[in-house]
Amino acid sequence: MQRQMSGIELTGQPLSFTDLLRIGAGVTIPTACEKGMLRIAAARQIVQEAIDSGMPVYGSTTGVGAMKDVEWSADELSAFNLGLVRAHHFGTGSPFPMSVVRNAMAIRVNTALTGQVGCTRELIESYLRLLNADVIPVVRRTGSIGCADIGLMGQIGAVLTGVGEAVYRGRRMQAAEAFAAAGLEPINMAPRDSLASLSVNAVSFAAAAEATRNAAASTRILLATGMMASGALGASRDPWISVRHVGTAREALIGSWLCNASEDWQWPVATHVQDPLSLRMIAQVFGAVIENLLSTGHKILAATGRSDDNPVVVEGRVMTSGGSLPLDVTILLESAALCMAHAARNAFNRCVLLGNGQRRGLPVNLVPEGRIATGFGPIIKLAGEIFSRVLSMTNPVSAQSLVVAAGMEDEAAFLPLVIERFERQMRALKRLAALEALLAAQAIDILGDKPDGVGKMLYEVVRRHADFYVVDRPLSAEVEAIEEDLASDDFISMLIEHTPIASFDDFFALGSVRRVEERWCQEPIAAMADMVRDTQIRTSERQ
């Protein structure tokens, strides 16, 4: 993908999902505003004066953790600060996507621009040079307990000093080799720079943002397949109409979307009194989901514009801070995991209803009349297994006890683990959506329905990969192909273009990078108005 020189200027204010998408994709180059760099210089002067006065400065002239009382002489500081960052290169496992690492570096720069960190301008400029040259450190994802990403950010910081691994022009190599190829020089860590390069949660915030945006996309897919299955089952639209008048703002938003997305498909209503709850209460379930995701997204973005360092520079002096505990983001993300389990159960129930038949005279296991086949009965077990997977990820871990560093560190949020579990939920949910779409398409063909609009879009994706089921056959590859197609940025963009939820879609920058850039270039005023309106709704509901 071609990188554009018209970059994003970082100012210390919170970033948007559009900013993170563009920086993460490598299509734009972030720069730092000069006012922010002046704030960095002013804070650095305060730290330097404290060091020159002989005052112990945690992690600059003293050890860290259990070694906090060990002070280093002036002659020892250079070796200590170089060793400190390299000692925290201990992450293991599979690496984060490069998009997460790019955003982590941008977040570190942005939070330093608040003028509350005390690092040098040279440190911040070194991050920007890496981003400009597209030398992206390899960050293995296991190595943080969620109270400063020391084992994760340490891998980026180590690369700044010329050790570790990086990806340059698509090739993974030693950092020294990447620097030589890109014409870069390693940085010498000054006092305070070393700790500032590793003791923040920038990787977790970047990964949380990407996972939450992914959850927003998964929600859009599940909402669409839920409408498709409702049509195949002959659900009444009355609950979707009524919720626009009696529901919460988010429930009304979902009710309106369901009505708009289904208006081109006039399916016969198969009930006179009450629909099953998984059909009648889609707006309530998904209203709660998007409310939580929006709250989580706002909280993550707020974290991209504040210092979570320790120590910090405030009121003209160096002070100890407890800001390295990202508990607010963690708890909301754990709540999001519970919300996604409700969405999964809602989808699973519809899968069971489709497989059981009876509604609209559908046959059991969706086996066409006169055919000898087992049909879709066995695959309902897969739907149940997927729902169980999603549900198993909802047990909160943030309150678990963990005491390390001789009792100096007795709080941890486990945010990286929460994110990893959340990501696993999203993979499962996309597969569940593919299953629901497959079952609904079979029911549609048995009934002879002719869906249009969103229903037709989903139906065509299914039939692109799976024929009408008349003889028992393996389904594994078909389900995976449908899942991949539905989860693609191109399909999400088509879905948004046909029936948008503007305040949701634009806030999370859903769809392809091209769609997002076109939306914000062509309609910036409308997009900003949607976001302002979304904030007003949230404020009024809190009041």
C-alpha positions in Angstrom: 0.0 0.0 0.0 1.4 3.4 -1.0 2.3 5.7 1.9 1.1 9.3 1.7 3.3 12.1 2.8 0.3 14.1 4.1 0.6 12.9 7.6 -1.2 13.2 10.9 0.2 15.8 13.3 0.3 14.4 16.9 -0.5 17.1 19.5 -1.0 15.2 22.8 -4.8 15.3 22.3 -6.6 11.9 22.0 -6.4 10.1 18.7 -9.4 8.9 16.7 -10.0 5.4 15.3 -9.5 7.0 11.8 -6.0 8.2 12.9 -5.1 4.8 14.3 -6.4 3.0 11.2 -4.3 5.2 8.9 -1.2 5.1 11.0 -1.5 1.4 11.6 -2.0 0.6 8.0 1.2 2.6 7.2 -0.6 4.9 4.7 0.2 8.1 6.6 3.3 9.3 8.5 2.7 10.9 12.0 4.6 14.0 13.0 4.8 15.9 16.3 3.6 19.4 16.7 6.2 21.9 17.8 4.2 23.1 20.8 4.1 19.6 22.1 7.9 19.3 21.5 8.4 22.5 23.5 6.4 20.9 26.3 8.6 17.9 26.2 11.7 20.1 26.4 10.3 22.0 29.4 9.4 18.8 31.3 12.9 17.4 30.5 14.5 20.5 32.0 12.6 19.8 35.3 13.8 16.2 35.3 17.4 17.2 34.5 17.4 19.8 37.3 16.2 17.1 39.7 19.0 14.8 38.6 21.6 17.5 38.8 20.5 18.3 42.3 21.2 14.8 43.5 17.5 14.0 44.1 16.8 10.3 43.4 14.6 10.0 40.3 13.0 6.6 40.0 14.2 4.6 36.9 16.6 7.4 36.0 19.2 7.5 38.7 17.7 4.5 40.7 16.8 1.0 39.9 13.2 -0.1 39.4 10.9 -2.5 41.2 12.6 -4.3 44.0 15.8 -2.3 43.2 14.2 1.1 43.6 16.5 1.9 46.5 19.7 1.2 44.5 21.2 4.5 43.3 23.6 4.8 40.4 26.5 7.2 40.2 26.8 9.6 37.3 29.5 7.4 35.7 27.1 4.4 35.8 23.9 6.1 34.4 24.7 5.4 30.7 25.3 1.7 31.2 22.3 1.4 33.5 19.8 3.1 31.2 21.0 1.0 28.2 20.8 -2.2 30.2 17.4 -1.3 31.7 15.6 -1.2 28.3 17.4 -4.3 27.0 16.6 -6.2 30.2 12.9 -5.6 29.5 13.1 -7.3 26.1 11.6 -10.5 27.4 8.3 -10.9 25.4 7.6 -14.3 23.9 5.1 -15.9 21.6 3.6 -14.8 18.3 4.1 -11.1 17.3 1.5 -8.4 17.2 0.5 -7.2 13.8 2.6 -4.3 12.5 -0.5 -2.1 12.7 -0.6 -2.5 16.5 3.2 -1.7 16.8 3.0 1.4 14.6 0.1 2.7 16.7 1.9 1.9 19.9 4.8 4.0 18.8 2.5 6.8 17.8 0.6 6.6 21.1 3.9 6.8 23.0 4.9 9.9 21.1 1.4 11.4 21.6 1.3 10.9 25.3 4.8 12.4 25.7 3.6 15.5 23.9 1.4 16.3 27.0 4.6 17.5 28.6 4.3 15.3 31.6 6.9 12.6 30.9 10.3 14.2 31.2 12.0 12.3 28.4 14.3 13.9 25.8 13.2 15.2 22.5 15.7 12.8 21.0 13.7 9.8 22.3 10.5 11.1 20.7 12.3 11.9 17.4 13.7 8.3 17.3 10.2 6.9 17.4 9.2 9.2 14.6 12.3 8.2 12.5 11.3 4.6 12.8 7.8 5.3 11.7 9.0 7.5 8.8 11.4 4.8 7.6 8.8 2.1 8.3 11.2 0.1 10.4 8.7 -1.7 12.7 10.0 -3.6 15.8 8.8 -7.1 16.2 6.8 -7.2 19.5 6.0 -10.7 20.8 2.7 -10.5 22.5 3.2 -12.4 25.8 5.1 -10.2 28.3 2.9 -7.8 30.2 0.7 -8.2 33.3 -1.2 -5.0 32.5 0.5 -2.5 34.7 2.8 -0.8 32.1 3.7 -3.0 29.1 7.3 -3.4 30.2 7.9 -6.7 28.3 6.1 -5.4 25.2 7.2 -1.8 25.0 10.7 -3.0 26.0 10.9 -4.8 22.7 10.4 -1.5 20.9 12.8 0.3 23.2 15.5 -2.3 22.7 15.2 -1.9 18.9 15.8 1.9 19.3 19.2 0.9 20.8 20.0 -1.3 17.9 19.1 -4.8 19.3 16.2 -7.1 18.9 14.3 -7.7 15.6 12.4 -5.4 13.2 10.5 -5.7 9.9 11.8 -3.6 7.1 10.3 -3.7 3.6 8.4 -6.8 4.5 11.4 -8.7 5.8 12.0 -9.7 9.4 15.6 -9.1 10.4 17.9 -8.1 13.2 17.5 -4.5 14.3 21.1 -3.6 13.5 20.5 -4.9 9.9 17.3 -3.0 9.5 18.9 0.2 10.8 21.8 -0.1 8.3 19.4 -0.8 5.4 17.2 2.2 6.4 20.2 4.5 7.1 19.3 5.0 10.8 21.4 5.2 13.9 20.6 3.7 17.3 19.8 6.0 20.1 21.8 6.4 23.4 19.3 6.2 26.2 19.6 9.2 28.5 18.4 9.1 32.1 14.6 8.8 32.1 14.4 7.9 28.4 14.9 4.2 29.1 12.0 4.0 31.5 9.9 6.2 29.3 10.4 3.8 26.4 9.1 0.8 28.2 7.0 1.6 31.3 3.7 2.6 29.6 0.7 0.8 28.2 0.9 2.0 24.6 1.0 -1.5 23.1 -2.0 -2.6 25.1 -4.0 0.6 24.1 -3.1 0.1 20.5 -4.1 -3.6 20.6 -7.3 -2.7 22.6 -8.2 -0.2 19.9 -7.7 -2.7 17.1 -9.7 -5.4 18.9 -12.6 -3.1 19.7 -12.8 -1.9 16.1 -12.8 -5.5 15.1 -15.6 -6.2 17.6 -17.6 -3.3 16.1 -17.2 -4.9 12.6 -18.2 -8.3 14.0 -21.3 -6.7 15.5 -22.3 -5.3 12.2 -22.0 -8.7 10.5 -23.9 -10.5 13.3 -26.6 -7.8 13.2 -27.0 -8.3 9.4 -27.1 -12.1 9.6 -29.6 -11.8 12.5 -31.9 -9.8 10.2 -31.4 -12.4 7.4 -32.3 -15.3 9.7 -35.3 -13.4 11.0 -36.6 -13.0 7.5 -36.1 -16.7 6.8 -38.0 -17.5 10.0 -40.8 -15.1 9.2 -40.3 -12.8 12.2 -42.6 -9.9 12.8 -41.1 -6.5 12.4 -43.4 -5.0 15.0 -40.9 -5.3 17.9 -38.3 -3.4 15.7 -40.9 -0.7 15.0 -42.0 -0.4 18.6 -38.5 -0.2 20.0 -38.0 3.0 18.1 -40.6 4.6 20.4 -40.1 2.8 23.7 -36.4 1.7 23.7 -33.2 3.4 24.7 -31.4 5.6 22.1 -29.2 2.7 21.1 -32.1 0.2 20.9 -34.0 2.6 18.8 -31.0 3.0 16.5 -30.8 -0.8 16.0 -34.6 -1.0 15.5 -34.4 1.6 12.8 -31.5 -0.2 11.1 -33.3 -3.5 11.1 -36.4 -1.9 9.5 -34.3 -0.1 6.9 -32.1 -3.0 6.1 -35.2 -5.3 5.6 -37.5 -2.9 3.8 -36.7 -4.4 0.4 -37.6 -7.9 1.5 -41.3 -8.4 2.3 -41.2 -11.8 3.9 -44.4 -13.4 5.1 -44.9 -13.1 8.9 -45.1 -16.5 10.5 -46.6 -15.4 13.9 -49.7 -13.7 15.2 -48.7 -13.1 18.8 -45.1 -13.4 20.0 -41.8 -14.2 18.2 -39.1 -16.2 20.0 -37.0 -13.9 22.1 -33.9 -14.3 19.8 -36.0 -12.6 17.1 -38.1 -10.2 19.1 -35.2 -8.8 21.2 -32.5 -8.3 18.7 -32.7 -4.6 19.1 -32.3 -4.9 22.9 -29.3 -7.2 22.6 -27.4 -5.3 20.0 -28.4 -1.9 21.5 -26.6 -3.0 24.7 -23.6 -4.3 22.6 -23.1 -1.1 20.7 -23.6 1.1 23.8 -20.8 -0.8 25.5 -18.5 -0.8 22.5 -18.9 3.0 22.1 -18.2 3.5 25.8 -15.1 1.2 25.5 -13.9 2.9 22.4 -14.2 6.4 23.9 -12.3 5.2 27.0 -9.5 3.7 24.8 -9.1 6.9 22.8 -8.9 9.0 25.9 -6.0 6.9 27.0 -4.1 7.8 23.8 -3.9 11.4 25.0 -2.8 11.1 28.6 0.5 10.2 30.3 0.4 6.8 32.1 4.1 7.1 33.1 5.8 6.8 36.4 7.2 9.2 37.5 5.5 12.2 35.9 6.2 15.9 35.7 3.4 18.0 37.2 3.2 21.3 39.0 6.8 22.0 38.1 8.3 18.9 39.8 8.9 15.2 39.4 6.2 13.1 41.2 5.4 9.5 41.6 2.3 8.3 39.8 0.0 5.3 39.8 -1.2 6.0 36.3 0.4 2.9 34.9 -2.7 0.8 35.9 -5.1 0.8 32.9 -8.1 -0.5 35.0 -10.7 1.7 33.4 -10.0 0.4 29.9 -9.6 -3.2 31.2 -12.9 -3.3 33.0 -14.9 -1.8 30.1 -13.2 -4.3 27.7 -14.2 -7.2 30.1 -17.8 -5.8 30.0 -17.6 -5.8 26.2 -16.7 -9.5 26.3 -19.8 -10.2 28.3 -21.9 -8.2 25.8 -20.5 -10.2 22.9 -21.5 -13.4 24.7 -25.1 -12.1 24.7 -24.8 -11.4 21.0 -23.5 -14.9 20.4 -26.3 -16.5 22.4 -28.8 -14.5 20.4 -27.3 -15.8 17.1 -27.0 -19.4 18.4 -30.7 -19.4 19.3 -31.6 -18.4 15.8 -29.4 -21.2 14.4 -31.3 -23.7 16.5 -34.7 -22.3 15.4 -33.6 -22.6 11.8 -32.3 -26.2 12.2 -35.4 -27.3 14.2 -37.7 -26.3 11.3 -41.4 -25.8 11.9 -41.5 -22.1 11.4 -43.0 -21.3 8.0 -43.2 -25.0 7.5 -39.4 -25.5 7.2 -38.3 -29.1 7.4 -36.2 -30.5 10.2 -32.4 -30.0 9.6 -33.4 -27.9 6.5 -33.5 -31.1 4.4 -35.5 -30.4 1.2 -38.6 -32.5 0.7 -37.9 -35.9 -1.0 -34.2 -35.8 -0.3 -32.3 -38.5 1.7 -29.9 -36.5 3.8 -28.9 -35.7 7.4 -28.7 -32.1 6.5 -27.8 -29.3 8.9 -28.5 -31.0 12.1 -24.9 -31.9 12.9 -23.6 -28.5 12.2 -25.8 -27.0 14.9 -23.4 -28.6 17.3 -20.7 -26.4 15.9 -22.8 -23.4 16.5 -23.2 -24.5 20.1 -19.4 -25.1 20.5 -18.7 -21.6 19.1 -21.2 -20.0 21.6 -19.5 -21.9 24.4 -16.1 -20.6 23.3 -17.4 -17.0 23.4 -19.0 -17.5 26.7 -15.9 -19.1 28.2 -14.0 -15.8 27.6 -16.3 -13.7 29.8 -14.8 -14.7 33.2 -13.1 -11.5 34.4 -9.4 -11.7 35.2 -8.6 -8.1 36.2 -9.2 -8.7 39.9 -6.9 -11.6 40.3 -4.2 -11.1 42.9 -0.6 -10.8 41.8 2.3 -9.6 43.9 5.8 -9.2 42.5 9.0 -7.1 43.0 9.2 -7.8 46.7 5.6 -6.6 47.2 6.3 -3.2 45.5 4.0 -4.2 42.6 0.7 -5.5 44.0 -1.8 -4.3 41.3 -2.2 -5.5 37.8 -5.0 -5.3 35.2 -4.0 -8.1 32.9 -5.1 -6.0 30.0 -3.1 -7.8 27.3 -4.7 -11.1 28.4 -8.1 -9.5 28.3 -7.4 -8.3 24.8 -6.2 -11.7 23.7 -9.4 -13.4 25.0 -11.5 -10.7 23.3 -9.8 -11.3 20.0 -10.5 -15.0 20.3 -14.2 -14.1 20.9 -14.2 -12.1 17.7 -12.8 -15.0 15.6 -15.5 -17.2 17.0 -18.3 -14.7 16.4 -17.4 -14.3 12.7 -17.7 -18.0 12.3 -21.0 -18.1 14.0 -22.2 -15.3 11.7 -21.1 -17.4 8.7 -23.1 -20.4 10.1 -26.2 -18.3 10.6 -26.0 -17.0 7.1 -25.5 -20.5 5.7 -28.6 -21.8 7.5 -30.7 -18.8 6.5 -29.7 -19.1 2.9 -30.8 -22.8 2.9 -34.1 -21.8 4.4 -34.6 -19.0 1.9 -34.1 -21.4 -1.0 -36.5 -24.0 0.5 -39.2 -21.4 0.9 -38.6 -19.8 -2.5 -38.0 -16.3 -1.0 -36.3 -13.6 -3.0 -34.5 -11.3 -0.6 -33.3 -7.9 -1.7 -31.0 -5.3 -0.2 -28.9 -6.5 2.7 -30.5 -9.9 2.7 -29.6 -10.4 -0.9 -26.0 -9.3 -0.3 -25.6 -11.9 2.4 -27.4 -14.6 0.3 -25.0 -14.0 -2.6 -21.9 -14.3 -0.3 -23.2 -17.7 0.9 -24.1 -19.0 -2.5 -20.7 -17.9 -3.8 -19.1 -20.5 -1.6 -21.9 -23.1 -0.9 -24.5 -24.6 -3.1 -28.1 -25.4 -2.1 -27.9 -28.4 0.2 -29.5 -31.5 -1.3 -27.0 -34.3 -0.6 -24.8 -34.7 2.5 -21.4 -33.2 2.0 -18.4 -31.7 4.0 -19.2 -28.2 5.1 -16.0 -27.1 6.9 -14.3 -25.3 4.0 -17.6 -23.7 2.9 -18.2 -22.2 6.4 -14.6 -20.8 6.5 -14.9 -19.3 3.1 -18.2 -17.6 3.9 -16.7 -16.3 7.2 -13.7 -14.8 5.3 -15.9 -13.1 2.8 -18.3 -11.7 5.3 -15.5 -10.4 7.5 -13.6 -8.7 4.7 -13.3 -4.9 4.7 -14.9 -4.9 1.2 -18.1 -6.5 2.5 -18.2 -4.3 5.5 -17.9 -1.3 3.2 -20.7 -2.5 1.0 -22.9 -3.1 4.1 -22.2 0.4 5.4 -22.8 1.9 2.0 -26.2 0.2 1.7 -27.5 0.8 5.3 -25.2 2.8 7.4 -25.2 3.4 11.2 -23.2 6.6 10.8 -22.5 7.4 14.4 -21.2 3.9 14.9 -19.5 3.2 11.6 -17.6 6.5 11.4 -16.6 6.5 15.1 -14.9 3.1 14.6 -13.7 3.9 11.1 -15.2 0.7 9.8 -14.7 -0.7 6.3 -11.6 -0.4 4.1 -9.0 2.2 4.5 -10.1 3.7 1.2 -13.7 4.0 2.3 -12.7 5.6 5.6 -10.4 8.1 3.9 -13.0 9.0 1.3 -15.7 9.5 4.0 -13.5 11.8 6.0 -12.1 13.7 3.0 -15.5 14.3 1.3 -17.8 14.7 4.3 -15.8 15.8 7.3 -18.5 18.1 8.6 -21.2 15.4 8.4 -18.9 12.9 10.0 -18.0 15.2 12.8 -21.7 16.1 13.4 -22.4 12.3 13.8 -19.7 12.0 16.4 -20.9 15.1 18.3 -24.5 13.8 18.2 -23.2 10.4 19.5 -21.5 12.2 22.4 -24.6 14.2 23.2 -26.7 11.0 23.3 -24.2 9.5 25.7 -24.3 12.6 27.9 -28.1 12.8 28.1 -28.4 9.1 28.9 -25.9 9.5 31.8 -27.9 12.4 33.1 
